[in-house]
Amino acid sequence: MKRVALCLALSFGLLSSASALELAVSNQSKSAIHHLYLNLASSSEWGPDQLGEKSSDVVQPGGKFTLSGIKAGTYDVKIATADGTECMVEGADFNESKEWLITEKMLAKCGE
């Protein structure tokens, strides 16, 4: 019986970690990204800054970073640049591990 419980616990652990996604974020804009926040589209609460809390935690133009342990789902994403511009992208589907691009066009829409 202990073996069955252990096998079930291990299987559940493997399934839980298998459902966590990696999101490679590529900054293809002309602006450095200073903050990036996520929330599930069904939530009104922003999560922590995914880049970190230090002033050096910045993604320069052409830079990349990877978010790990993301649950599959539809997210709203808030991006902030050095000049204080905040951009919100609503309804981003992260249902598989993939690369997500931050583009100049995306940020330009926020300034309108």
PDB file as gemmi writes it, atoms N, CA and C in Angstrom:
CRYST1    1.000    1.000    1.000  90.00  90.00  90.00 P 1                      
ATOM      1  N   MET A   1       0.820  -1.196   0.000  1.00  0.00           N  
ATOM      2  CA  MET A   1       0.000   0.000   0.000  1.00  0.00           C  
ATOM      3  C   MET A   1       0.863   1.259   0.000  1.00  0.00           C  
ATOM      4  N   LYS A   2       1.997   1.188   0.763  1.00  0.00           N  
ATOM      5  CA  LYS A   2       2.887   2.351   0.800  1.00  0.00           C  
ATOM      6  C   LYS A   2       3.481   2.617  -0.576  1.00  0.00           C  
ATOM      7  N   ARG A   3       3.771   1.544  -1.316  1.00  0.00           N  
ATOM      8  CA  ARG A   3       4.323   1.711  -2.666  1.00  0.00           C  
ATOM      9  C   ARG A   3       3.324   2.408  -3.584  1.00  0.00           C  
ATOM     10  N   VAL A   4       2.064   2.035  -3.478  1.00  0.00           N  
ATOM     11  CA  VAL A   4       1.033   2.648  -4.321  1.00  0.00           C  
ATOM     12  C   VAL A   4       0.927   4.129  -4.002  1.00  0.00           C  
ATOM     13  N   ALA A   5       0.918   4.466  -2.723  1.00  0.00           N  
ATOM     14  CA  ALA A   5       0.825   5.870  -2.319  1.00  0.00           C  
ATOM     15  C   ALA A   5       2.039   6.641  -2.811  1.00  0.00           C  
ATOM     16  N   LEU A   6       3.234   6.057  -2.705  1.00  0.00           N  
ATOM     17  CA  LEU A   6       4.441   6.704  -3.170  1.00  0.00           C  
ATOM     18  C   LEU A   6       4.408   6.891  -4.686  1.00  0.00           C  
ATOM     19  N   CYS A   7       3.989   5.870  -5.411  1.00  0.00           N  
ATOM     20  CA  CYS A   7       3.886   5.971  -6.872  1.00  0.00           C  
ATOM     21  C   CYS A   7       2.892   7.057  -7.282  1.00  0.00           C  
ATOM     22  N   LEU A   8       1.756   7.110  -6.589  1.00  0.00           N  
ATOM     23  CA  LEU A   8       0.771   8.144  -6.898  1.00  0.00           C  
ATOM     24  C   LEU A   8       1.330   9.531  -6.617  1.00  0.00           C  
ATOM     25  N   ALA A   9       2.033   9.683  -5.507  1.00  0.00           N  
ATOM     26  CA  ALA A   9       2.613  10.983  -5.152  1.00  0.00           C  
ATOM     27  C   ALA A   9       3.655  11.398  -6.178  1.00  0.00           C  
ATOM     28  N   LEU A  10       4.509  10.456  -6.583  1.00  0.00           N  
ATOM     29  CA  LEU A  10       5.518  10.766  -7.591  1.00  0.00           C  
ATOM     30  C   LEU A  10       4.877  11.095  -8.929  1.00  0.00           C  
ATOM     31  N   SER A  11       3.861  10.349  -9.324  1.00  0.00           N  
ATOM     32  CA  SER A  11       3.173  10.619 -10.589  1.00  0.00           C  
ATOM     33  C   SER A  11       2.522  11.989 -10.567  1.00  0.00           C  
ATOM     34  N   PHE A  12       1.885  12.330  -9.455  1.00  0.00           N  
ATOM     35  CA  PHE A  12       1.245  13.632  -9.351  1.00  0.00           C  
ATOM     36  C   PHE A  12       2.295  14.743  -9.444  1.00  0.00           C  
ATOM     37  N   GLY A  13       3.426  14.544  -8.796  1.00  0.00           N  
ATOM     38  CA  GLY A  13       4.503  15.530  -8.850  1.00  0.00           C  
ATOM     39  C   GLY A  13       5.029  15.710 -10.255  1.00  0.00           C  
ATOM     40  N   LEU A  14       5.175  14.626 -10.984  1.00  0.00           N  
ATOM     41  CA  LEU A  14       5.648  14.716 -12.366  1.00  0.00           C  
ATOM     42  C   LEU A  14       4.617  15.405 -13.246  1.00  0.00           C  
ATOM     43  N   LEU A  15       3.355  15.109 -13.048  1.00  0.00           N  
ATOM     44  CA  LEU A  15       2.318  15.762 -13.836  1.00  0.00           C  
ATOM     45  C   LEU A  15       2.246  17.244 -13.521  1.00  0.00           C  
ATOM     46  N   SER A  16       2.395  17.602 -12.267  1.00  0.00           N  
ATOM     47  CA  SER A  16       2.337  19.012 -11.884  1.00  0.00           C  
ATOM     48  C   SER A  16       3.477  19.785 -12.511  1.00  0.00           C  
ATOM     49  N   SER A  17       4.680  19.226 -12.480  1.00  0.00           N  
ATOM     50  CA  SER A  17       5.809  19.943 -13.057  1.00  0.00           C  
ATOM     51  C   SER A  17       5.737  19.926 -14.578  1.00  0.00           C  
ATOM     52  N   ALA A  18       5.116  18.899 -15.155  1.00  0.00           N  
ATOM     53  CA  ALA A  18       4.994  18.843 -16.609  1.00  0.00           C  
ATOM     54  C   ALA A  18       4.021  19.897 -17.122  1.00  0.00           C  
ATOM     55  N   SER A  19       3.065  20.308 -16.294  1.00  0.00           N  
ATOM     56  CA  SER A  19       2.102  21.304 -16.742  1.00  0.00           C  
ATOM     57  C   SER A  19       2.632  22.720 -16.587  1.00  0.00           C  
ATOM     58  N   ALA A  20       3.776  22.903 -15.913  1.00  0.00           N  
ATOM     59  CA  ALA A  20       4.392  24.224 -15.788  1.00  0.00           C  
ATOM     60  C   ALA A  20       5.129  24.544 -17.085  1.00  0.00           C  
ATOM     61  N   LEU A  21       4.899  25.753 -17.575  1.00  0.00           N  
ATOM     62  CA  LEU A  21       5.467  26.158 -18.859  1.00  0.00           C  
ATOM     63  C   LEU A  21       6.693  27.037 -18.680  1.00  0.00           C  
ATOM     64  N   GLU A  22       7.495  27.092 -19.722  1.00  0.00           N  
ATOM     65  CA  GLU A  22       8.567  28.072 -19.808  1.00  0.00           C  
ATOM     66  C   GLU A  22       8.186  29.063 -20.894  1.00  0.00           C  
ATOM     67  N   LEU A  23       8.313  30.323 -20.553  1.00  0.00           N  
ATOM     68  CA  LEU A  23       7.979  31.389 -21.487  1.00  0.00           C  
ATOM     69  C   LEU A  23       9.244  32.193 -21.740  1.00  0.00           C  
ATOM     70  N   ALA A  24       9.797  32.047 -22.936  1.00  0.00           N  
ATOM     71  CA  ALA A  24      10.975  32.815 -23.330  1.00  0.00           C  
ATOM     72  C   ALA A  24      10.473  34.152 -23.863  1.00  0.00           C  
ATOM     73  N   VAL A  25      10.878  35.237 -23.225  1.00  0.00           N  
ATOM     74  CA  VAL A  25      10.437  36.572 -23.620  1.00  0.00           C  
ATOM     75  C   VAL A  25      11.597  37.269 -24.303  1.00  0.00           C  
ATOM     76  N   SER A  26      11.350  37.750 -25.524  1.00  0.00           N  
ATOM     77  CA  SER A  26      12.368  38.405 -26.331  1.00  0.00           C  
ATOM     78  C   SER A  26      11.985  39.865 -26.532  1.00  0.00           C  
ATOM     79  N   ASN A  27      12.854  40.781 -26.115  1.00  0.00           N  
ATOM     80  CA  ASN A  27      12.593  42.211 -26.265  1.00  0.00           C  
ATOM     81  C   ASN A  27      13.106  42.670 -27.619  1.00  0.00           C  
ATOM     82  N   GLN A  28      12.210  42.764 -28.582  1.00  0.00           N  
ATOM     83  CA  GLN A  28      12.564  43.215 -29.922  1.00  0.00           C  
ATOM     84  C   GLN A  28      12.170  44.670 -30.149  1.00  0.00           C  
ATOM     85  N   SER A  29      11.918  45.387 -29.052  1.00  0.00           N  
ATOM     86  CA  SER A  29      11.582  46.808 -29.149  1.00  0.00           C  
ATOM     87  C   SER A  29      12.861  47.639 -29.039  1.00  0.00           C  
ATOM     88  N   LYS A  30      12.701  48.965 -29.145  1.00  0.00           N  
ATOM     89  CA  LYS A  30      13.828  49.885 -28.998  1.00  0.00           C  
ATOM     90  C   LYS A  30      13.982  50.367 -27.568  1.00  0.00           C  
ATOM     91  N   SER A  31      13.113  49.896 -26.660  1.00  0.00           N  
ATOM     92  CA  SER A  31      13.102  50.359 -25.276  1.00  0.00           C  
ATOM     93  C   SER A  31      13.524  49.248 -24.326  1.00  0.00           C  
ATOM     94  N   ALA A  32      14.250  49.614 -23.293  1.00  0.00           N  
ATOM     95  CA  ALA A  32      14.588  48.658 -22.239  1.00  0.00           C  
ATOM     96  C   ALA A  32      13.336  48.384 -21.413  1.00  0.00           C  
ATOM     97  N   ILE A  33      13.123  47.138 -21.068  1.00  0.00           N  
ATOM     98  CA  ILE A  33      11.979  46.735 -20.257  1.00  0.00           C  
ATOM     99  C   ILE A  33      12.447  46.675 -18.804  1.00  0.00           C  
ATOM    100  N   HIS A  34      11.805  47.478 -17.944  1.00  0.00           N  
ATOM    101  CA  HIS A  34      12.212  47.564 -16.538  1.00  0.00           C  
ATOM    102  C   HIS A  34      11.322  46.741 -15.614  1.00  0.00           C  
ATOM    103  N   HIS A  35      10.079  46.493 -16.015  1.00  0.00           N  
ATOM    104  CA  HIS A  35       9.156  45.703 -15.190  1.00  0.00           C  
ATOM    105  C   HIS A  35       8.251  44.893 -16.099  1.00  0.00           C  
ATOM    106  N   LEU A  36       7.890  43.704 -15.639  1.00  0.00           N  
ATOM    107  CA  LEU A  36       6.945  42.867 -16.364  1.00  0.00           C  
ATOM    108  C   LEU A  36       6.106  42.130 -15.323  1.00  0.00           C  
ATOM    109  N   TYR A  37       4.802  42.337 -15.396  1.00  0.00           N  
ATOM    110  CA  TYR A  37       3.869  41.730 -14.444  1.00  0.00           C  
ATOM    111  C   TYR A  37       2.885  40.849 -15.196  1.00  0.00           C  
ATOM    112  N   LEU A  38       2.464  39.767 -14.563  1.00  0.00           N  
ATOM    113  CA  LEU A  38       1.468  38.861 -15.132  1.00  0.00           C  
ATOM    114  C   LEU A  38       0.290  38.736 -14.178  1.00  0.00           C  
ATOM    115  N   ASN A  39      -0.879  38.527 -14.753  1.00  0.00           N  
ATOM    116  CA  ASN A  39      -2.012  38.050 -13.959  1.00  0.00           C  
ATOM    117  C   ASN A  39      -2.884  37.214 -14.866  1.00  0.00           C  
ATOM    118  N   LEU A  40      -3.510  36.216 -14.296  1.00  0.00           N  
ATOM    119  CA  LEU A  40      -4.467  35.444 -15.075  1.00  0.00           C  
ATOM    120  C   LEU A  40      -5.579  36.391 -15.485  1.00  0.00           C  
ATOM    121  N   ALA A  41      -6.054  36.264 -16.693  1.00  0.00           N  
ATOM    122  CA  ALA A  41      -7.064  37.181 -17.217  1.00  0.00           C  
ATOM    123  C   ALA A  41      -8.310  37.217 -16.342  1.00  0.00           C  
ATOM    124  N   SER A  42      -8.554  36.170 -15.584  1.00  0.00           N  
ATOM    125  CA  SER A  42      -9.726  36.114 -14.715  1.00  0.00           C  
ATOM    126  C   SER A  42      -9.486  36.793 -13.370  1.00  0.00           C  
ATOM    127  N   SER A  43      -8.275  37.301 -13.141  1.00  0.00           N  
ATOM    128  CA  SER A  43      -7.915  37.899 -11.859  1.00  0.00           C  
ATOM    129  C   SER A  43      -7.736  39.408 -11.995  1.00  0.00           C  
ATOM    130  N   SER A  44      -7.927  40.116 -10.898  1.00  0.00           N  
ATOM    131  CA  SER A  44      -7.705  41.560 -10.912  1.00  0.00           C  
ATOM    132  C   SER A  44      -6.412  41.933 -10.183  1.00  0.00           C  
ATOM    133  N   GLU A  45      -5.673  40.955  -9.708  1.00  0.00           N  
ATOM    134  CA  GLU A  45      -4.448  41.185  -8.946  1.00  0.00           C  
ATOM    135  C   GLU A  45      -3.225  40.897  -9.805  1.00  0.00           C  
ATOM    136  N   TRP A  46      -2.310  41.871  -9.883  1.00  0.00           N  
ATOM    137  CA  TRP A  46      -1.047  41.636 -10.591  1.00  0.00           C  
ATOM    138  C   TRP A  46      -0.114  40.839  -9.697  1.00  0.00           C  
ATOM    139  N   GLY A  47       0.633  39.950 -10.312  1.00  0.00           N  
ATOM    140  CA  GLY A  47       1.643  39.206  -9.586  1.00  0.00           C  
ATOM    141  C   GLY A  47       2.881  40.068  -9.385  1.00  0.00           C  
ATOM    142  N   PRO A  48       3.945  39.490  -8.841  1.00  0.00           N  
ATOM    143  CA  PRO A  48       5.176  40.247  -8.610  1.00  0.00           C  
ATOM    144  C   PRO A  48       5.871  40.587  -9.932  1.00  0.00           C  
ATOM    145  N   ASP A  49       6.786  41.535  -9.859  1.00  0.00           N  
ATOM    146  CA  ASP A  49       7.591  41.890 -11.030  1.00  0.00           C  
ATOM    147  C   ASP A  49       8.405  40.662 -11.432  1.00  0.00           C  
ATOM    148  N   GLN A  50       8.175  40.154 -12.619  1.00  0.00           N  
ATOM    149  CA  GLN A  50       8.833  38.932 -13.083  1.00  0.00           C  
ATOM    150  C   GLN A  50      10.318  39.141 -13.380  1.00  0.00           C  
ATOM    151  N   LEU A  51      10.743  40.397 -13.515  1.00  0.00           N  
ATOM    152  CA  LEU A  51      12.153  40.666 -13.799  1.00  0.00           C  
ATOM    153  C   LEU A  51      12.987  40.769 -12.532  1.00  0.00           C  
ATOM    154  N   GLY A  52      12.349  40.989 -11.407  1.00  0.00           N  
ATOM    155  CA  GLY A  52      13.056  41.132 -10.147  1.00  0.00           C  
ATOM    156  C   GLY A  52      12.905  42.535  -9.594  1.00  0.00           C  
ATOM    157  N   GLU A  53      13.413  42.737  -8.412  1.00  0.00           N  
ATOM    158  CA  GLU A  53      13.218  44.000  -7.708  1.00  0.00           C  
ATOM    159  C   GLU A  53      14.418  44.944  -7.802  1.00  0.00           C  
ATOM    160  N   LYS A  54      15.560  44.457  -8.271  1.00  0.00           N  
ATOM    161  CA  LYS A  54      16.756  45.307  -8.319  1.00  0.00           C  
ATOM    162  C   LYS A  54      16.703  46.216  -9.544  1.00  0.00           C  
ATOM    163  N   SER A  55      17.339  47.380  -9.434  1.00  0.00           N  
ATOM    164  CA  SER A  55      17.347  48.321 -10.554  1.00  0.00           C  
ATOM    165  C   SER A  55      18.120  47.755 -11.746  1.00  0.00           C  
ATOM    166  N   SER A  56      18.963  46.765 -11.506  1.00  0.00           N  
ATOM    167  CA  SER A  56      19.725  46.153 -12.600  1.00  0.00           C  
ATOM    168  C   SER A  56      18.943  45.062 -13.327  1.00  0.00           C  
ATOM    169  N   ASP A  57      17.747  44.733 -12.825  1.00  0.00           N  
ATOM    170  CA  ASP A  57      16.927  43.697 -13.442  1.00  0.00           C  
ATOM    171  C   ASP A  57      16.145  44.289 -14.607  1.00  0.00           C  
ATOM    172  N   VAL A  58      16.850  44.464 -15.725  1.00  0.00           N  
ATOM    173  CA  VAL A  58      16.313  45.137 -16.909  1.00  0.00           C  
ATOM    174  C   VAL A  58      16.615  44.270 -18.121  1.00  0.00           C  
ATOM    175  N   VAL A  59      15.697  44.264 -19.085  1.00  0.00           N  
ATOM    176  CA  VAL A  59      15.935  43.551 -20.345  1.00  0.00           C  
ATOM    177  C   VAL A  59      16.143  44.602 -21.425  1.00  0.00           C  
ATOM    178  N   GLN A  60      17.362  44.683 -21.891  1.00  0.00           N  
ATOM    179  CA  GLN A  60      17.729  45.670 -22.907  1.00  0.00           C  
ATOM    180  C   GLN A  60      17.144  45.275 -24.271  1.00  0.00           C  
ATOM    181  N   PRO A  61      17.041  46.229 -25.201  1.00  0.00           N  
ATOM    182  CA  PRO A  61      16.608  45.885 -26.556  1.00  0.00           C  
ATOM    183  C   PRO A  61      17.490  44.758 -27.113  1.00  0.00           C  
ATOM    184  N   GLY A  62      16.867  43.774 -27.688  1.00  0.00           N  
ATOM    185  CA  GLY A  62      17.582  42.612 -28.208  1.00  0.00           C  
ATOM    186  C   GLY A  62      17.824  41.538 -27.162  1.00  0.00           C  
ATOM    187  N   GLY A  63      17.497  41.816 -25.900  1.00  0.00           N  
ATOM    188  CA  GLY A  63      17.725  40.860 -24.823  1.00  0.00           C  
ATOM    189  C   GLY A  63      16.584  39.868 -24.677  1.00  0.00           C  
ATOM    190  N   LYS A  64      16.861  38.810 -23.936  1.00  0.00           N  
ATOM    191  CA  LYS A  64      15.870  37.759 -23.687  1.00  0.00           C  
ATOM    192  C   LYS A  64      15.917  37.363 -22.225  1.00  0.00           C  
ATOM    193  N   PHE A  65      14.824  36.822 -21.734  1.00  0.00           N  
ATOM    194  CA  PHE A  65      14.777  36.209 -20.417  1.00  0.00           C  
ATOM    195  C   PHE A  65      13.716  35.127 -20.449  1.00  0.00           C  
ATOM    196  N   THR A  66      13.790  34.214 -19.499  1.00  0.00           N  
ATOM    197  CA  THR A  66      12.865  33.088 -19.462  1.00  0.00           C  
ATOM    198  C   THR A  66      12.123  33.075 -18.133  1.00  0.00           C  
ATOM    199  N   LEU A  67      10.816  32.951 -18.226  1.00  0.00           N  
ATOM    200  CA  LEU A  67       9.969  32.760 -17.052  1.00  0.00           C  
ATOM    201  C   LEU A  67       9.679  31.272 -16.947  1.00  0.00           C  
ATOM    202  N   SER A  68       9.900  30.708 -15.789  1.00  0.00           N  
ATOM    203  CA  SER A  68       9.667  29.277 -15.580  1.00  0.00           C  
ATOM    204  C   SER A  68       8.518  29.078 -14.605  1.00  0.00           C  
ATOM    205  N   GLY A  69       7.877  27.933 -14.706  1.00  0.00           N  
ATOM    206  CA  GLY A  69       6.823  27.579 -13.765  1.00  0.00           C  
ATOM    207  C   GLY A  69       5.513  28.298 -14.018  1.00  0.00           C  
ATOM    208  N   ILE A  70       5.300  28.770 -15.230  1.00  0.00           N  
ATOM    209  CA  ILE A  70       4.062  29.459 -15.590  1.00  0.00           C  
ATOM    210  C   ILE A  70       2.974  28.419 -15.821  1.00  0.00           C  
ATOM    211  N   LYS A  71       1.820  28.618 -15.216  1.00  0.00           N  
ATOM    212  CA  LYS A  71       0.691  27.722 -15.454  1.00  0.00           C  
ATOM    213  C   LYS A  71       0.047  28.087 -16.788  1.00  0.00           C  
ATOM    214  N   ALA A  72      -0.377  27.092 -17.530  1.00  0.00           N  
ATOM    215  CA  ALA A  72      -1.049  27.340 -18.801  1.00  0.00           C  
ATOM    216  C   ALA A  72      -2.311  28.160 -18.566  1.00  0.00           C  
ATOM    217  N   GLY A  73      -2.576  29.093 -19.472  1.00  0.00           N  
ATOM    218  CA  GLY A  73      -3.780  29.899 -19.346  1.00  0.00           C  
ATOM    219  C   GLY A  73      -3.701  31.169 -20.161  1.00  0.00           C  
ATOM    220  N   THR A  74      -4.706  32.002 -19.994  1.00  0.00           N  
ATOM    221  CA  THR A  74      -4.765  33.297 -20.670  1.00  0.00           C  
ATOM    222  C   THR A  74      -4.402  34.367 -19.649  1.00  0.00           C  
ATOM    223  N   TYR A  75      -3.434  35.193 -20.005  1.00  0.00           N  
ATOM    224  CA  TYR A  75      -2.881  36.174 -19.088  1.00  0.00           C  
ATOM    225  C   TYR A  75      -3.032  37.592 -19.630  1.00  0.00           C  
ATOM    226  N   ASP A  76      -3.064  38.540 -18.706  1.00  0.00           N  
ATOM    227  CA  ASP A  76      -2.828  39.932 -19.023  1.00  0.00           C  
ATOM    228  C   ASP A  76      -1.387  40.200 -18.616  1.00  0.00           C  
ATOM    229  N   VAL A  77      -0.692  40.993 -19.427  1.00  0.00           N  
ATOM    230  CA  VAL A  77       0.719  41.285 -19.185  1.00  0.00           C  
ATOM    231  C   VAL A  77       0.878  42.795 -19.124  1.00  0.00           C  
ATOM    232  N   LYS A  78       1.562  43.280 -18.087  1.00  0.00           N  
ATOM    233  CA  LYS A  78       1.856  44.711 -17.984  1.00  0.00           C  
ATOM    234  C   LYS A  78       3.363  44.883 -18.081  1.00  0.00           C  
ATOM    235  N   ILE A  79       3.779  45.747 -19.013  1.00  0.00           N  
ATOM    236  CA  ILE A  79       5.186  46.010 -19.281  1.00  0.00           C  
ATOM    237  C   ILE A  79       5.441  47.476 -18.966  1.00  0.00           C  
ATOM    238  N   ALA A  80       6.551  47.779 -18.298  1.00  0.00           N  
ATOM    239  CA  ALA A  80       6.925  49.167 -18.029  1.00  0.00           C  
ATOM    240  C   ALA A  80       8.343  49.420 -18.543  1.00  0.00           C  
ATOM    241  N   THR A  81       8.523  50.568 -19.208  1.00  0.00           N  
ATOM    242  CA  THR A  81       9.825  50.944 -19.752  1.00  0.00           C  
ATOM    243  C   THR A  81      10.479  51.995 -18.853  1.00  0.00           C  
ATOM    244  N   ALA A  82      11.708  52.371 -19.201  1.00  0.00           N  
ATOM    245  CA  ALA A  82      12.485  53.312 -18.386  1.00  0.00           C  
ATOM    246  C   ALA A  82      11.806  54.668 -18.257  1.00  0.00           C  
ATOM    247  N   ASP A  83      11.113  55.121 -19.295  1.00  0.00           N  
ATOM    248  CA  ASP A  83      10.487  56.447 -19.245  1.00  0.00           C  
ATOM    249  C   ASP A  83       9.140  56.429 -18.528  1.00  0.00           C  
ATOM    250  N   GLY A  84       8.792  55.285 -17.948  1.00  0.00           N  
ATOM    251  CA  GLY A  84       7.554  55.184 -17.186  1.00  0.00           C  
ATOM    252  C   GLY A  84       6.344  54.766 -18.012  1.00  0.00           C  
ATOM    253  N   THR A  85       6.533  54.552 -19.302  1.00  0.00           N  
ATOM    254  CA  THR A  85       5.433  54.075 -20.135  1.00  0.00           C  
ATOM    255  C   THR A  85       5.018  52.686 -19.677  1.00  0.00           C  
ATOM    256  N   GLU A  86       3.735  52.522 -19.425  1.00  0.00           N  
ATOM    257  CA  GLU A  86       3.197  51.206 -19.072  1.00  0.00           C  
ATOM    258  C   GLU A  86       2.308  50.730 -20.205  1.00  0.00           C  
ATOM    259  N   CYS A  87       2.469  49.498 -20.552  1.00  0.00           N  
ATOM    260  CA  CYS A  87       1.712  48.907 -21.640  1.00  0.00           C  
ATOM    261  C   CYS A  87       1.052  47.642 -21.116  1.00  0.00           C  
ATOM    262  N   MET A  88      -0.231  47.491 -21.382  1.00  0.00           N  
ATOM    263  CA  MET A  88      -0.916  46.278 -20.966  1.00  0.00           C  
ATOM    264  C   MET A  88      -1.375  45.514 -22.203  1.00  0.00           C  
ATOM    265  N   VAL A  89      -0.994  44.267 -22.253  1.00  0.00           N  
ATOM    266  CA  VAL A  89      -1.421  43.358 -23.311  1.00  0.00           C  
ATOM    267  C   VAL A  89      -2.433  42.421 -22.680  1.00  0.00           C  
ATOM    268  N   GLU A  90      -3.647  42.451 -23.179  1.00  0.00           N  
ATOM    269  CA  GLU A  90      -4.711  41.623 -22.612  1.00  0.00           C  
ATOM    270  C   GLU A  90      -4.905  40.360 -23.432  1.00  0.00           C  
ATOM    271  N   GLY A  91      -5.210  39.287 -22.737  1.00  0.00           N  
ATOM    272  CA  GLY A  91      -5.594  38.042 -23.388  1.00  0.00           C  
ATOM    273  C   GLY A  91      -4.472  37.313 -24.100  1.00  0.00           C  
ATOM    274  N   ALA A  92      -3.264  37.347 -23.539  1.00  0.00           N  
ATOM    275  CA  ALA A  92      -2.149  36.608 -24.130  1.00  0.00           C  
ATOM    276  C   ALA A  92      -2.285  35.136 -23.738  1.00  0.00           C  
ATOM    277  N   ASP A  93      -2.375  34.272 -24.733  1.00  0.00           N  
ATOM    278  CA  ASP A  93      -2.534  32.838 -24.479  1.00  0.00           C  
ATOM    279  C   ASP A  93      -1.178  32.173 -24.321  1.00  0.00           C  
ATOM    280  N   PHE A  94      -0.939  31.662 -23.132  1.00  0.00           N  
ATOM    281  CA  PHE A  94       0.273  30.906 -22.852  1.00  0.00           C  
ATOM    282  C   PHE A  94      -0.160  29.488 -22.507  1.00  0.00           C  
ATOM    283  N   ASN A  95      -0.406  28.691 -23.544  1.00  0.00           N  
ATOM    284  CA  ASN A  95      -0.891  27.334 -23.352  1.00  0.00           C  
ATOM    285  C   ASN A  95       0.150  26.280 -23.665  1.00  0.00           C  
ATOM    286  N   GLU A  96       1.348  26.746 -23.995  1.00  0.00           N  
ATOM    287  CA  GLU A  96       2.458  25.842 -24.246  1.00  0.00           C  
ATOM    288  C   GLU A  96       3.748  26.630 -24.045  1.00  0.00           C  
ATOM    289  N   SER A  97       4.838  25.940 -23.826  1.00  0.00           N  
ATOM    290  CA  SER A  97       6.121  26.627 -23.729  1.00  0.00           C  
ATOM    291  C   SER A  97       6.426  27.228 -25.089  1.00  0.00           C  
ATOM    292  N   LYS A  98       6.802  28.513 -25.090  1.00  0.00           N  
ATOM    293  CA  LYS A  98       7.049  29.182 -26.360  1.00  0.00           C  
ATOM    294  C   LYS A  98       7.831  30.463 -26.144  1.00  0.00           C  
ATOM    295  N   GLU A  99       8.141  31.150 -27.248  1.00  0.00           N  
ATOM    296  CA  GLU A  99       8.768  32.457 -27.201  1.00  0.00           C  
ATOM    297  C   GLU A  99       7.699  33.519 -27.420  1.00  0.00           C  
ATOM    298  N   TRP A 100       7.733  34.557 -26.604  1.00  0.00           N  
ATOM    299  CA  TRP A 100       6.774  35.662 -26.709  1.00  0.00           C  
ATOM    300  C   TRP A 100       7.576  36.916 -26.996  1.00  0.00           C  
ATOM    301  N   LEU A 101       7.195  37.661 -28.024  1.00  0.00           N  
ATOM    302  CA  LEU A 101       7.952  38.818 -28.471  1.00  0.00           C  
ATOM    303  C   LEU A 101       7.339  40.122 -27.980  1.00  0.00           C  
ATOM    304  N   ILE A 102       8.184  40.987 -27.432  1.00  0.00           N  
ATOM    305  CA  ILE A 102       7.795  42.361 -27.133  1.00  0.00           C  
ATOM    306  C   ILE A 102       8.325  43.186 -28.290  1.00  0.00           C  
ATOM    307  N   THR A 103       7.429  43.790 -29.048  1.00  0.00           N  
ATOM    308  CA  THR A 103       7.828  44.513 -30.254  1.00  0.00           C  
ATOM    309  C   THR A 103       7.618  46.016 -30.096  1.00  0.00           C  
ATOM    310  N   GLU A 104       8.239  46.769 -30.970  1.00  0.00           N  
ATOM    311  CA  GLU A 104       8.071  48.218 -30.990  1.00  0.00           C  
ATOM    312  C   GLU A 104       6.618  48.571 -31.294  1.00  0.00           C  
ATOM    313  N   LYS A 105       6.005  47.818 -32.182  1.00  0.00           N  
ATOM    314  CA  LYS A 105       4.599  48.054 -32.532  1.00  0.00           C  
ATOM    315  C   LYS A 105       3.699  47.871 -31.303  1.00  0.00           C  
ATOM    316  N   MET A 106       3.980  46.845 -30.512  1.00  0.00           N  
ATOM    317  CA  MET A 106       3.204  46.577 -29.299  1.00  0.00           C  
ATOM    318  C   MET A 106       3.307  47.766 -28.350  1.00  0.00           C  
ATOM    319  N   LEU A 107       4.532  48.269 -28.124  1.00  0.00           N  
ATOM    320  CA  LEU A 107       4.722  49.384 -27.202  1.00  0.00           C  
ATOM    321  C   LEU A 107       4.184  50.702 -27.770  1.00  0.00           C  
ATOM    322  N   ALA A 108       4.237  50.863 -29.087  1.00  0.00           N  
ATOM    323  CA  ALA A 108       3.720  52.088 -29.705  1.00  0.00           C  
ATOM    324  C   ALA A 108       2.230  52.232 -29.484  1.00  0.00           C  
ATOM    325  N   LYS A 109       1.500  51.124 -29.454  1.00  0.00           N  
ATOM    326  CA  LYS A 109       0.061  51.176 -29.216  1.00  0.00           C  
ATOM    327  C   LYS A 109      -0.259  51.731 -27.826  1.00  0.00           C  
ATOM    328  N   CYS A 110       0.654  51.561 -26.893  1.00  0.00           N  
ATOM    329  CA  CYS A 110       0.425  52.039 -25.523  1.00  0.00           C  
ATOM    330  C   CYS A 110       0.549  53.553 -25.434  1.00  0.00           C  
ATOM    331  N   GLY A 111       1.319  54.146 -26.324  1.00  0.00           N  
ATOM    332  CA  GLY A 111       1.506  55.586 -26.305  1.00  0.00           C  
ATOM    333  C   GLY A 111       0.404  56.349 -26.990  1.00  0.00           C  
ATOM    334  N   GLU A 112      -0.527  55.641 -27.607  1.00  0.00           N  
ATOM    335  CA  GLU A 112      -1.610  56.309 -28.350  1.00  0.00           C  
ATOM    336  C   GLU A 112      -2.677  56.811 -27.440  1.00  0.00           C  
TER     337      GLU A 112                                                      
END                                                                             
